[in-house]
């Protein structure tokens, strides 16, 4: 067993070196944060990412495999069946997560390769069969793990980028019989799903499942920008003119996002404007280009005289910096004066803060499925529901049971993700009396076919005031 483990470690080390500048195959919490900071190469991601840093181990926009590199070989018509792949391994491990290892093997005859996977030292009963992905990608999936591999040729596949809660991801390239093989893998962290992989080919963006993702290109003088928007996942991505073939994928908050880059003499800002909002270019820049993407305005602003452009948005008649808008939607729950902010911790707590008042809710206990918490705050009432992700903004809270009860429409609805990927919903209400707080019994979403909301069916609701 020791010899086998040594052999695996040796092969993994060889692949680590073959991967060059890609992230190491065994990724810890610190490695993830350090690597994420390195690959941004000085890009100042707007409030979206800085605000999310408090929500857990998040790594957005790492581009797997050959991005920004040229293949070292240009094989002619090489097929998987012509390669001796046996013994080529990569590994995935992280603090608090399962340890994965995988061996890519040549298939029988003309069949695509197969993947032999072990989890926490135990080999899965059957090898994973390859599934066709976009372009020439081969995809392998099992519960908690997604792997993509492809043959790198002179006609490179294009941009490949992980997006979403990518806290346990690896990727790179390896040489086999003179052929360069690209690979990217991601494992789930806690109850979350593996992160999505975006593939950019021939001017289009798709997921591994072949789902089309809206994207566009904008050119300002000789500088070109690529922008994608995946509303289903709540993510958007930008490839700036200095990024080569790397695209940075980030969360969108309140339908908005902002990121910046460029050198000191030519700074730029790309803004994703919320629907039905107006973008206003402030001091320090000139509008380079603008276009519509899936109902959102995308604005590329170029700095003048080395000054970073300032971009504001006008929402419901109120003008504010877009960075402030994004930060508010990323960190605030939508109720309270001053606004209540939230933080999800790896230790399993959801922390709520309002000035000096704070409270930590247990995700496993107070926010487990079927339970909710009512939090009276200054300037309103907050209802927090774990494991619930309403499909519409028309959510309501049931106050009182039986004939004397009523549904109170939420003044704000914000669905967010905990560190482990589990959803949590924040519902804002006006200030309720102590009696009404105790009478909250359920939540629900308006159904067009029913005069009243469809209740979720909560088993327990408790009142937890913010402590000092």
Secondary structure, DSSP 4 states (H G I P E B T S, - for coil): -HHHHHHHHHHHHHHHHHTTTSPPSS--HHHHHHHHHHHTTT--B-HHHHHHGGGSS----PPPTTTT---S---SS--GGGS--TTEEEEE--TTS--EEEEEEPPSTTPPPEEEEEETTEE-SSPEEPEE-STT-EEEEETTEEEEEEEE-SS---EEEEESS-SSEEEEEEEETTEEEEEEEEE--TTPPPPEEEEEETTEEEETT--EEEEEEEEETTEEEEEEEETTTTEEEEE-TTSTT--EEEE-BTTBEEEEE--TTS-EEEEEPPTT-EEEE-TTEEEEEEEEETTEEEEEEEEBTTBPP-EEEEETTEEEEHHHHHHHHHHB-S-TTTTPEEEE-TTSEEEEEETTEEEEEETTTTTSTTEEEEEEETTEEEEEEET---SSS-EEEEESSGGG-EEEE-SEEEEEE-TTS-EEEEEEEPPPPHHHHHTEEEEEE--TTSSSPEE---SEEEE---B-
